[in-house]
Amino acid sequence: MTVPEPPAGRAGADGRIRVAVVFGGRSSEHGVSCLTAADVISALDPTRYDVVPVGITRSGRWVLESADPHRFAIAGGRLPEVDDGGATVALRPPREGGLVVSEPGEVPRALGEVDVVLPLLHGPWGEDGTLQGMLEIAEVRYAGAGVLASAIGMDKEFMKLAFAAAGIPQLPYVVLRPRQWERFRDQARAQVATLDLPVFVKPARAGSSFGISRVDRPGDLDAAVEAAREHDPKVLVEAAALKAREVECGVLGGLDDDSPVASVVGEITIDPGSGHTFYDFEAKYVDGTAALQIPADIPVETAARVRALAVEVFDVIGAEGLARVDFFLQPDGAVLVNEVNTMPGFTPTSMFPRLWAATGLAYPDLVDRLLGLALERGTGLR
């Protein structure tokens, strides 16, 4: 694989590329986004990039944050978060001044134009097309998927509808909408009963395994749905892939011959003595009981099938820049698509960067590539 040349300097007076790294946000994945931002900022070459760190608080306020990545570390078992005391940031079209900051009671002052925004938000109000739409309106280039692909990738119901329309193999599922669960609960339970137990109950629009429960008995369904509804009023219930192996594959847009390219395939395993019955939040981020094997120990033809399906999924939702596609490998050899993530975890220990490191693209080069792709494309319809 050819390691990409870093993008050339643009807006900065010193020739450096001005990058607004946006992170935090209003979703339950706020802290995970801060961890991602810290590692990405560390990877950006200061001789090539002028970084403007913009944090979004849990209340939705945009603030000028610290560029010190050490500020966003896990402390005392708690995930980091954006400080609400920073100067307020407003994003305007470049012709109107670009980034503008103001302290309370002060006249706003312009920070100047940015070349590109690197949106490192996970979950709703950031990864779901809302932020992408705002950047499109402001005519600001940004890395990653556009409005529609971001929205489809975030909403598991419409993601699965897109998969079904394209003939992509997946597990059976049921969607429980707020009105149905609140007013016609017996009907909702009957729908779920069409799926064989166990099932997994998930928020329809959340990530990092927040709010996910495994249900083995009918009597546990209500509690699992209510736990998911703490993150999203719309809930997806999916049949379990019993005895399946969980593998993942990264996709990058526009690499080498301008076509999407898939990484090697990696596998997730959970320590059987950990007490975790699936790849939940604690296994991912807290207690280290999840192990990643890269490349996965699977037959060559199975790996090829996974990589081909990953690129197909990328194209089906109209993704750009990057995506991680998650799969179940069934005991009979069938490959099923679980979901697509248009802004996957991006710390050096996360699956997506590790997949690309094993494929030949080191972490700093991966970040360079994403920014280069963003600078090559314009805003608006494409």
C-alpha positions in Angstrom: 0.0 0.0 0.0 1.2 3.5 -0.8 1.5 5.8 2.2 -0.3 9.0 1.2 1.5 12.3 0.9 0.3 14.8 3.6 -1.9 17.5 2.2 -0.2 20.8 1.2 -0.5 23.9 3.4 -3.3 26.3 2.7 -4.9 29.0 4.8 -2.4 29.7 7.5 0.0 32.6 7.1 2.9 30.3 7.9 1.7 27.8 5.3 0.3 25.3 7.8 -3.1 23.7 7.4 -5.6 25.1 9.9 -7.6 22.3 11.4 -10.5 22.8 13.8 -10.7 19.6 15.8 -14.3 19.4 17.1 -15.1 16.9 19.9 -17.2 16.3 23.0 -20.9 16.9 22.2 -24.3 16.3 23.8 -24.5 12.5 23.4 -23.6 9.8 26.0 -20.4 9.3 24.1 -19.0 12.7 25.1 -16.1 11.2 27.0 -15.1 8.7 24.4 -15.0 11.6 21.9 -12.7 13.5 24.2 -10.3 10.5 24.3 -10.3 10.3 20.5 -9.6 14.0 20.2 -6.6 13.9 22.6 -4.9 11.2 20.5 -5.7 12.8 17.2 -4.3 16.1 18.3 -1.1 14.3 19.5 -0.7 12.8 16.1 -1.0 16.0 14.1 2.4 17.3 13.1 2.7 20.9 14.5 5.0 21.9 11.7 2.3 21.0 9.2 -1.0 21.7 11.1 -2.3 24.6 13.1 -4.8 23.0 15.4 -7.8 24.9 16.8 -9.4 22.6 19.5 -13.1 23.2 19.7 -15.0 21.4 22.4 -18.8 21.0 22.6 -20.1 20.8 26.1 -22.8 18.4 27.3 -25.2 21.3 27.1 -24.2 22.1 23.4 -22.0 25.2 24.0 -19.0 25.5 21.7 -15.8 26.5 23.5 -12.2 27.0 22.7 -10.5 24.1 24.5 -7.0 23.2 25.5 -4.7 21.7 22.9 -2.9 19.7 25.6 -3.9 16.1 25.0 -3.0 15.2 28.6 -6.1 17.2 29.8 -8.3 14.5 28.2 -7.2 11.4 30.0 -9.2 9.0 32.1 -8.8 10.0 35.8 -10.1 8.0 38.7 -12.1 5.8 36.3 -13.9 8.8 34.9 -14.0 9.8 31.3 -12.9 13.3 30.5 -15.2 16.1 29.4 -15.2 19.5 27.8 -14.7 22.4 30.2 -17.7 24.7 30.2 -15.6 27.7 31.2 -13.8 28.3 27.9 -14.3 31.1 25.5 -17.4 30.7 23.3 -16.7 29.7 19.7 -19.0 30.5 16.7 -18.5 28.9 13.3 -19.2 31.2 10.3 -18.7 30.8 6.6 -15.1 31.8 5.6 -16.4 35.0 3.9 -17.8 36.1 7.2 -14.7 35.5 9.3 -14.5 31.8 9.9 -14.1 31.0 13.6 -15.1 33.7 16.0 -14.5 33.6 19.8 -15.6 35.7 22.6 -15.2 35.8 26.4 -18.3 36.7 28.4 -19.0 40.4 28.1 -16.3 40.9 25.4 -16.7 41.9 21.8 -16.2 38.8 19.6 -12.9 38.5 17.9 -12.2 36.5 14.7 -9.7 33.6 14.9 -9.7 33.5 11.1 -10.6 30.9 8.5 -10.0 27.2 9.0 -9.1 25.0 6.1 -10.9 21.9 7.4 -12.9 20.6 10.3 -12.2 17.2 11.8 -15.4 16.2 13.6 -14.5 13.6 16.2 -18.0 13.4 17.8 -19.6 10.1 18.4 -23.4 9.5 18.6 -26.3 11.9 18.1 -25.8 15.7 17.6 -22.4 15.1 15.9 -22.0 11.8 14.1 -25.6 11.7 12.8 -25.5 14.3 10.1 -26.5 17.3 12.2 -23.0 18.7 12.5 -22.3 17.8 9.0 -25.3 19.7 7.8 -24.2 22.8 9.7 -20.8 22.6 8.1 -22.3 22.3 4.7 -24.4 25.4 5.3 -21.3 27.2 6.4 -19.4 26.0 3.3 -16.6 24.6 5.5 -14.8 21.4 4.4 -14.9 18.5 6.9 -13.5 15.0 7.2 -15.7 11.9 7.1 -19.2 11.0 5.8 -21.7 13.6 4.6 -25.1 14.4 5.9 -27.1 11.4 4.6 -24.5 8.7 5.1 -23.9 10.0 8.7 -27.7 9.9 9.4 -28.1 6.4 8.0 -25.0 5.1 9.8 -26.3 6.5 13.1 -29.9 5.3 12.9 -29.9 1.5 13.1 -33.4 1.2 11.7 -32.6 3.0 8.4 -29.2 1.5 8.2 -30.8 -2.0 8.2 -33.4 -0.9 5.7 -30.6 0.2 3.4 -28.9 -3.1 3.9 -32.1 -5.0 3.1 -32.7 -3.0 0.0 -29.2 -3.9 -1.2 -29.4 -7.5 -0.3 -26.8 -7.4 2.4 -27.1 -10.3 4.8 -28.1 -9.4 8.4 -29.9 -10.7 11.4 -33.7 -10.4 12.0 -34.8 -7.4 14.0 -37.8 -5.5 15.3 -38.0 -1.7 15.9 -39.9 -0.3 18.9 -40.9 3.3 18.3 -41.8 5.5 21.3 -45.6 5.7 20.6 -45.8 1.9 20.2 -43.9 1.1 23.4 -45.8 3.7 25.5 -49.3 3.0 24.2 -49.4 -0.5 22.8 -46.9 -2.4 24.9 -48.5 -5.8 24.5 -48.3 -5.4 20.7 -44.7 -4.5 21.0 -43.9 -7.5 23.1 -45.7 -9.7 20.6 -43.5 -8.3 17.8 -40.4 -9.1 19.8 -41.7 -12.6 20.5 -41.4 -13.4 16.8 -37.6 -13.4 17.4 -36.1 -16.4 19.1 -34.5 -15.7 22.5 -31.9 -14.5 23.3 -32.2 -11.1 21.8 -30.1 -7.9 22.1 -32.0 -4.7 22.9 -30.2 -1.5 21.7 -30.8 2.2 21.5 -31.5 2.8 17.8 -29.2 5.8 17.7 -26.3 5.4 20.0 -22.8 3.8 20.0 -20.0 2.5 22.2 -22.4 -0.2 23.4 -24.3 2.3 25.6 -27.7 1.0 26.7 -27.4 -2.4 25.2 -28.7 -5.5 27.1 -28.9 -9.2 26.3 -32.4 -10.6 27.1 -32.6 -14.4 27.7 -36.1 -14.4 29.3 -39.3 -12.7 28.2 -39.8 -11.2 31.7 -36.5 -9.2 31.3 -37.6 -7.4 28.1 -39.3 -4.4 29.7 -36.3 -3.5 31.8 -33.9 -3.9 28.9 -36.1 -1.6 26.7 -36.3 1.0 29.4 -32.5 0.9 29.8 -32.1 1.5 26.1 -34.7 4.3 26.2 -32.5 6.2 28.6 -30.3 6.8 25.5 -32.9 6.9 22.7 -36.7 6.7 22.7 -36.5 4.5 19.6 -35.2 1.0 20.4 -34.0 -1.8 18.1 -34.4 -5.5 19.2 -32.2 -7.9 17.3 -31.9 -11.7 17.2 -28.7 -12.9 18.8 -25.9 -14.4 16.7 -25.3 -17.4 18.9 -21.8 -18.8 18.9 -20.8 -16.3 16.2 -17.4 -14.6 16.0 -17.3 -10.8 15.9 -15.0 -9.3 13.3 -14.5 -5.8 12.0 -13.0 -4.2 8.9 -12.0 -0.6 8.2 -12.7 1.2 4.9 -11.0 4.3 3.6 -12.4 6.3 0.7 -10.3 7.4 -2.3 -7.1 5.5 -1.5 -4.7 4.6 -4.3 -7.0 4.3 -7.3 -9.8 6.6 -5.8 -12.0 3.6 -4.9 -12.8 2.6 -1.3 -10.3 0.2 0.1 -10.7 -2.3 2.9 -8.2 -3.0 5.7 -7.2 -6.4 7.0 -9.9 -8.0 9.2 -9.7 -8.0 13.0 -11.5 -10.1 15.6 -12.9 -9.2 19.0 -12.8 -11.7 21.8 -14.0 -11.4 25.3 -12.2 -13.1 28.3 -14.7 -15.9 29.2 -13.9 -15.3 32.9 -14.7 -11.6 32.7 -18.4 -11.8 33.4 -19.2 -10.0 30.2 -21.7 -11.8 27.9 -20.9 -9.5 25.0 -18.7 -6.6 23.8 -20.2 -4.0 26.1 -18.9 -0.5 27.2 -16.9 -1.8 30.2 -15.2 -4.5 28.1 -14.4 -1.9 25.5 -13.1 1.0 27.6 -12.9 0.2 31.3 -11.6 -3.2 32.4 -9.6 -4.4 29.4 -11.3 -7.7 29.1 -11.8 -7.4 25.3 -8.9 -8.5 23.1 -8.3 -7.6 19.5 -6.7 -10.1 17.2 -5.3 -8.5 14.0 -5.4 -10.0 11.5 -8.2 -12.4 12.5 -7.4 -16.1 12.3 -10.0 -16.9 9.6 -9.8 -18.5 6.2 -8.5 -16.4 3.4 -11.8 -16.7 1.4 -13.8 -15.6 4.5 -11.5 -12.6 5.0 -12.0 -11.7 1.3 -15.8 -11.9 1.7 -15.7 -9.7 4.7 -13.5 -7.1 3.0 -15.8 -7.1 -0.1 -18.9 -6.7 2.0 -17.3 -3.8 3.9 -16.7 -1.9 0.7 -20.2 -2.7 -0.5 -21.7 -1.3 2.8 -19.5 1.8 2.5 -20.9 2.4 -1.0 -24.5 1.5 -0.2 -24.9 4.2 2.5 -22.8 6.7 0.4 -20.0 7.0 3.0 -17.0 9.2 2.5 -13.6 9.3 4.1 -13.8 6.4 6.6 -16.0 3.8 8.1 -15.7 0.7 10.2 -18.0 -2.2 9.4 -18.8 -4.9 12.0 -19.7 -8.5 11.2 -20.8 -11.8 12.7 -19.2 -14.9 11.4 -21.7 -17.7 11.9 -20.6 -21.3 12.8 -21.8 -22.5 9.4 -19.4 -20.0 7.7 -22.1 -17.4 6.8 -21.0 -13.7 7.0 -23.6 -11.3 8.4 -23.3 -7.5 8.6 -23.9 -6.1 12.1 -23.6 -2.4 11.5 -21.5 0.4 10.0 -19.9 3.2 12.0 -19.0 6.4 10.1 -16.9 7.9 12.9 -15.4 4.9 14.7 -13.3 5.1 17.8 -10.0 6.7 16.9 -7.6 6.2 19.7 -4.4 4.3 18.8 -5.8 1.3 20.7 -9.1 1.4 18.9 -9.9 -1.2 16.3 -10.1 1.1 13.3 -6.6 2.7 13.6 -5.1 -0.7 14.6 -6.6 -2.3 11.5 -5.0 0.3 9.3 -1.7 0.0 11.1 -1.7 -3.7 10.4 -2.6 -2.9 6.7 0.4 -0.5 6.4 -0.9 2.9 7.3 0.4 4.2 10.7 -1.8 6.4 12.9 -0.3 9.8 11.9 -0.5 8.8 8.2 -4.1 7.7 8.7 -5.1 11.1 10.1 -3.2 12.8 7.3 -5.1 10.8 4.8 -8.5 11.7 6.2 -7.6 15.4 6.2 -6.3 15.1 2.6 -9.5 13.5 1.5 -11.5 16.3 3.1 -9.5 19.0 1.5 -9.8 17.4 -2.0 -13.6 17.5 -1.9 -15.8 20.5 -1.8 -19.0 21.2 0.1 -22.5 21.0 -1.3 -24.0 18.3 -3.5 -21.6 15.8 -5.0 
